[in-house]
Amino acid sequence: MDIEGMLERLGAVIGPPPSEGVVAVPWELAPEAIGFQLPADYRAFVDRYGAISISGELHIFTPSMAPSVTVGQPLGFEGFLYGTTEPYGYCAMLAQAYEDGDHDECPYPLFPVEGGLLKWANNYNSDHFFWLMRGPDPDRWPVAAKLDSMLEWDLFEGGFLEFLLAAVTEQYPYYREVVSGGVKELGDGRAYRVRGDWARQVW
């Protein structure tokens, strides 16, 4: 996997990294904090861009030690997991649908079930994007897209950066569902807004 090459290609579409820089996530703490490491391409993206909103539509989440606007949400890596495990949120509904056997609504279990879904983004169309934690190697986890606007799921047999690149370059078959208005500049040569990093959150 040519992570640096993919990041360069992504930058050509969405713009360079934030001019003020990004506070890197201490990824070495992840295995002890949450029991596993996150994919290498995602880690490289986060350390370059932080949490961003592409074209004001696709919101990519990252671990942060800054307090969230959500009351009671934990910090750090546990806070990142909260998007999947929050007991009354959208993912809780998906988990219940799977447990009830409604596999049209949700064909996969959710983390912390082994081999379950772990959320990393959503958008204004109420589409949600996950890793399917299939196997012990996080760099081999495919992306599962819950395309609520189409009432269906899509399993993308590639990683985080491959999926993101395919979506913003319109190579992914359902790219209009990921960034519905297309990639557009929001100012300063960038097609995204910074929403935070390890040290801050501005959602």
Buried (B, 14 or more C-beta within 10 A) or exposed (E): BEBEEBBEBBBEBBBEBBEEEBBBBEBEEBEEBBEEBBBBBBBBBBBBBBBBBBBBBBBBBBBBBBEBEBEEBEBBBEBBBBBBBBEEBBBBEBBEBBEEEEEEBBBBBBBBEEEBBBBBBBBBBEBBBBBBBBEEEBBBBBBBBBBBBBEEBBEBEBBBBBBBBBBBBBEBEBBBBBBBEEBEEBEEEBBBBBBBBBEBBEE
